[in-house]
Amino acid sequence: MDRRTMHVLEARFHPLSRSDRAFVTMGRVLCKEDGASVEKIQVASKDVRPFDPDRLYGQLNWLVISAIDPARDLLQARSEFWSFVEVSRPDGQDR
């Protein structure tokens, strides 16, 4: 895998809304030239209550596969409950 062409994004879910600073990291999105994939991070149900973790993972996967340019589109996404932060640069250096 050529890390120079890969972006790694942290997928954050905001149970109370994005305006509240509290979030739960749901996974990492690996964005490569040939597509993107999600590395799930297991979360406890209590951390995302009243939401169901399995449904949230489904929604995260849908957001990722729906993006035309995943790194760009997810970083610019306007969502009340989701945000994405780049945690590794294309040159392989962590932020």
C-alpha positions in Angstrom: 0.0 0.0 0.0 1.5 3.3 -1.0 0.9 5.6 2.0 1.8 8.7 -0.1 -1.6 8.4 -1.8 -3.6 7.5 1.3 -5.4 9.7 3.7 -6.5 8.4 7.1 -9.5 10.1 8.6 -10.9 9.6 12.1 -14.7 9.2 12.0 -16.3 11.0 15.0 -19.9 10.7 16.0 -21.4 13.4 18.1 -24.3 11.9 20.1 -25.7 15.2 21.3 -25.0 17.0 18.0 -21.9 18.5 16.5 -22.4 21.8 18.4 -21.6 19.8 21.6 -17.8 19.2 21.8 -18.3 15.6 23.0 -17.7 12.9 20.4 -17.1 9.2 20.1 -14.5 7.9 17.7 -16.3 5.2 15.6 -13.4 4.2 13.3 -10.8 5.3 10.8 -11.5 5.8 7.1 -8.7 4.7 4.9 -8.9 6.7 1.7 -6.8 5.4 -1.2 -6.8 6.1 -4.9 -8.9 3.0 -5.6 -11.5 3.7 -2.9 -12.1 3.9 0.8 -12.7 1.5 3.6 -13.7 1.7 7.3 -11.7 0.2 10.2 -14.3 0.0 12.9 -13.5 0.8 16.5 -15.7 -1.0 18.9 -17.7 1.3 21.1 -20.0 0.6 24.1 -23.7 1.1 23.6 -23.8 3.5 26.5 -21.3 5.8 24.8 -23.6 6.5 21.9 -27.0 6.2 23.6 -29.8 6.5 22.5 -28.3 5.4 19.2 -27.6 1.8 18.2 -23.8 1.2 17.4 -24.6 -1.2 14.6 -26.8 1.3 12.8 -24.2 4.0 13.3 -21.6 1.7 11.6 -24.0 1.1 8.8 -24.5 4.9 8.4 -20.7 5.4 8.5 -20.2 2.9 5.8 -22.9 4.5 3.7 -21.3 7.9 4.1 -18.0 6.5 2.9 -19.2 4.6 -0.1 -21.4 7.5 -1.2 -18.5 9.9 -1.4 -17.1 10.5 -4.9 -13.7 11.7 -3.5 -13.9 10.3 0.1 -11.0 12.2 1.7 -12.2 15.6 0.3 -16.0 14.9 0.6 -15.8 13.6 4.2 -13.6 16.4 5.4 -16.0 18.9 4.0 -19.2 17.0 5.1 -21.9 19.1 6.8 -23.5 16.8 9.3 -25.1 17.5 12.6 -23.8 14.3 14.1 -20.7 13.3 12.1 -17.3 14.9 11.6 -14.1 13.6 10.1 -10.5 14.7 10.9 -7.4 13.8 9.0 -5.0 11.9 11.3 -2.3 11.0 8.8 -1.0 12.9 5.9 -0.5 11.4 2.4 3.3 11.4 3.0 2.7 8.9 5.8 3.4 11.3 8.7 0.9 11.4 11.5 -0.6 14.7 12.4 
